[in-house]
Amino acid sequence: MPRVIYIHPNGERSEAEVADGQNLMLAATGHDIEGIVGDCGGVMSCATCHVIVDPQFLEQLPPVSDTENQMLDYTAAPREPGSRLSCQIVMNAALDGIAVRIADPQL
């Protein structure tokens, strides 16, 4: 099963196995990864699942949709290159080992 590495604001790392087709927000909340809130449940209406994707994986992700792009303008932490909403990153075998830094703060 593919895995994701969540990097916490303090530099600690949490690793989780994620089933193909599951988004990284649900995987984080399902594995009790602190820092990803996901208040809206993954429907892009809260921006509390903001992560910064490791640059080596950015090209493997689908482009940011217009809605996600708008929501990234409302994140509590400043937007950075590589900022994405983890609810919009769907795991697949090509993303095995993806590292995402959890934005701080989320709220």
GISULKA-V203129 format. One record per residue. N is the residue number from 1. RES is the residue in three letters. SS is DSSP state (H for helix, E for strand, L for the rest). PHI is phi in whole degrees, 0 to 359 (NA if undefined). PSI is psi in degrees with one decimal (none if undefined). Layout:
n=<N	N>
res=<RES	RES>
ss=<SS	SS>
phi=<PHI	PHI>
psi=<PSI	PSI>
//
This chain:
n=<1	2	3	4	5	6	7	8	9	10	11	12	13	14	15	16	17	18	19	20	21	22	23	24	25	26	27	28	29	30	31	32	33	34	35	36	37	38	39	40	41	42	43	44	45	46	47	48	49	50	51	52	53	54	55	56	57	58	59	60	61	62	63	64	65	66	67	68	69	70	71	72	73	74	75	76	77	78	79	80	81	82	83	84	85	86	87	88	89	90	91	92	93	94	95	96	97	98	99	100	101	102	103	104	105	106	107>
res=<MET	PRO	ARG	VAL	ILE	TYR	ILE	HIS	PRO	ASN	GLY	GLU	ARG	SER	GLU	ALA	GLU	VAL	ALA	ASP	GLY	GLN	ASN	LEU	MET	LEU	ALA	ALA	THR	GLY	HIS	ASP	ILE	GLU	GLY	ILE	VAL	GLY	ASP	CYS	GLY	GLY	VAL	MET	SER	CYS	ALA	THR	CYS	HIS	VAL	ILE	VAL	ASP	PRO	GLN	PHE	LEU	GLU	GLN	LEU	PRO	PRO	VAL	SER	ASP	THR	GLU	ASN	GLN	MET	LEU	ASP	TYR	THR	ALA	ALA	PRO	ARG	GLU	PRO	GLY	SER	ARG	LEU	SER	CYS	GLN	ILE	VAL	MET	ASN	ALA	ALA	LEU	ASP	GLY	ILE	ALA	VAL	ARG	ILE	ALA	ASP	PRO	GLN	LEU>
ss=<L	L	E	E	E	E	E	L	L	L	L	L	E	E	E	E	E	L	L	L	L	L	E	H	H	H	H	H	H	H	L	L	L	L	L	L	L	L	L	L	L	L	L	L	L	L	L	L	L	E	E	E	E	L	H	H	H	H	L	L	L	L	L	L	L	H	H	H	H	H	H	H	L	L	L	L	L	L	L	L	L	L	E	E	E	H	H	H	L	E	L	L	H	H	H	L	L	E	E	E	E	E	L	L	L	L	L>
phi=<NA	299	233	235	249	264	256	284	306	275	95	295	240	235	245	218	277	229	293	307	93	269	276	290	292	296	297	296	292	290	256	56	282	285	108	259	275	64	306	273	80	102	253	57	237	226	62	261	232	294	226	246	279	305	307	293	256	302	290	273	267	295	300	293	285	301	294	298	302	295	294	295	285	247	289	291	273	302	292	230	302	92	295	213	268	294	290	257	256	262	292	209	301	293	265	306	90	304	246	231	267	284	293	226	271	265	244>
psi=<136.3	155.5	155.4	145.3	117.5	124.8	117.1	158.8	-28.8	2.6	-13.2	154.1	141.0	134.5	141.7	143.3	137.3	128.3	144.2	134.9	-11.3	142.0	159.9	-23.7	-48.8	-37.5	-42.4	-47.9	-34.3	-23.2	13.8	38.7	119.0	147.1	-25.5	112.5	-54.8	44.8	-36.2	-4.3	9.7	21.8	19.7	45.3	8.2	-26.5	28.6	22.6	31.1	127.0	161.2	117.0	136.4	131.2	-31.9	-14.9	-9.1	-41.8	-16.5	-7.7	151.3	157.2	155.2	129.5	165.2	-41.4	-45.9	-41.2	-43.5	-43.4	-32.7	-19.3	-11.4	14.0	151.3	-38.8	147.2	142.6	141.1	164.0	132.6	-1.9	133.0	162.5	125.3	-19.3	-14.0	3.0	108.8	125.0	141.5	170.3	-32.7	-20.6	7.4	125.2	5.4	138.1	130.8	133.8	129.0	122.9	144.6	124.8	167.8	-28.7	none>
//
